[in-house]
Structure formats: structure tokens, C-alpha cells
Amino acid sequence: MSTPVVLTEEPMSDNVNQPQHYRSGEIECIDAIRASLGPEGFAAYCQGNVLKYVWRWRHKGGVEDLRKAGVYLDWLIGAASQ
């Protein structure tokens, strides 16, 4: 008789909205970028990332890249609305 395998649930990483590799303690990288670039610089940064992720989605990241583009587009809209 084999021993049953017990699976523990670990929190799933969200590579689109809050990737763990972009967090240092309590500070998320995007917040540091926003603070250092200012509103116009941050908007330009977001626009460039939207272009990057839409450009490469078929060849690299698939739908996840489109979701990332959507996150950057939402941030761009937020920056443009201020």
C-alpha cells in the first residue's frame, strides 16, 4: 500500500498584477518607478510597456503578455486622468 500524498496549497503567484520578483519588502518596483519618474515620465513608461507587450504577445508571452499590456494601459489611463 502506498502512502497518500498530501498537497498543500501555496498562494499562487500573480505574474500580471503583483509579481513577487518586483517586490522588495513593502515597496513594489512600480511604485518606486512612479515616484522617481513623475507623472509625465510614468505615463511615457507605461505607454512604452503597452507597446512592448502588445508587440511580442504572439511570439513570447501569449495571453499573459496581453494582460500585462492591459495593466500598463490602466496605469497609463490613471496617469492621464490626473
Backbone torsions as a table, in degrees:
resi	resn	phi	psi	omega
1	MET	NA	135.9	-179.9
2	SER	-91.1	155.4	178.2
3	THR	-80.3	132.3	179.9
4	PRO	-66.0	144.9	178.0
5	VAL	-90.8	127.7	178.7
6	VAL	-103.1	120.3	178.8
7	LEU	-96.6	130.2	175.2
8	THR	-101.1	142.9	179.0
9	GLU	-87.2	120.8	174.0
10	GLU	-101.9	147.6	179.0
11	PRO	-58.7	132.9	180.0
12	MET	-74.3	138.9	178.0
13	SER	-77.5	138.7	178.3
14	ASP	-105.3	95.4	-176.2
15	ASN	-73.3	-6.4	-179.5
16	VAL	-99.8	-52.8	-172.4
17	ASN	-93.1	-35.9	-178.8
18	GLN	-146.6	69.5	179.3
19	PRO	-65.0	131.7	-176.9
20	GLN	-62.8	-30.3	-177.5
21	HIS	-73.2	-3.2	175.9
22	TYR	-110.4	23.2	-179.3
23	ARG	-123.9	134.6	175.0
24	SER	-126.8	101.9	-175.1
25	GLY	64.7	-123.2	-179.7
26	GLU	-92.9	-4.7	-175.5
27	ILE	-101.2	125.4	175.4
28	GLU	-92.8	139.7	-175.5
29	CYS	-52.6	-42.4	-176.8
30	ILE	-62.4	-32.7	177.9
31	ASP	-69.2	-38.2	176.9
32	ALA	-66.9	-39.2	178.1
33	ILE	-64.1	-46.7	179.9
34	ARG	-58.2	-45.3	-178.2
35	ALA	-67.3	-37.2	-176.1
36	SER	-80.1	-28.1	-176.6
37	LEU	-90.6	-22.2	-174.5
38	GLY	77.5	171.8	-173.8
39	PRO	-58.8	-48.3	-177.5
40	GLU	-69.3	-42.1	178.5
41	GLY	-64.4	-39.5	178.8
42	PHE	-65.8	-40.2	177.6
43	ALA	-61.0	-43.4	178.8
44	ALA	-64.4	-40.2	177.5
45	TYR	-60.0	-46.4	178.9
46	CYS	-62.8	-42.9	179.8
47	GLN	-60.2	-42.9	178.2
48	GLY	-63.0	-38.6	179.5
49	ASN	-71.8	-34.8	174.3
50	VAL	-58.6	-48.2	179.5
51	LEU	-59.6	-45.9	-179.0
52	LYS	-58.2	-50.9	-175.4
53	TYR	-69.7	-35.7	177.0
54	VAL	-69.5	-37.4	-179.0
55	TRP	-61.5	-42.5	-169.9
56	ARG	-99.4	-3.1	-168.6
57	TRP	-57.8	-36.6	-178.5
58	ARG	-73.8	-21.5	-172.3
59	HIS	-109.1	-12.3	-176.4
60	LYS	-132.7	-72.6	-168.1
61	GLY	-99.0	-5.3	179.7
62	GLY	61.9	-144.3	-176.0
63	VAL	-61.4	-31.5	178.8
64	GLU	-60.4	-37.5	176.5
65	ASP	-64.6	-36.6	176.7
66	LEU	-66.2	-36.9	176.6
67	ARG	-65.5	-40.5	177.4
68	LYS	-63.2	-41.4	177.0
69	ALA	-59.9	-39.5	178.6
70	GLY	-63.4	-38.6	177.5
71	VAL	-63.6	-46.6	179.2
72	TYR	-65.4	-35.0	177.4
73	LEU	-65.8	-41.5	176.5
74	ASP	-61.1	-41.6	178.2
75	TRP	-65.4	-38.6	177.9
76	LEU	-63.5	-44.0	177.6
77	ILE	-61.1	-42.8	178.2
78	GLY	-62.0	-42.9	179.3
79	ALA	-66.3	-38.5	-178.7
80	ALA	-72.9	-22.6	-178.0
81	SER	-84.1	-10.1	-177.7
82	GLN	-83.9	NA	NA
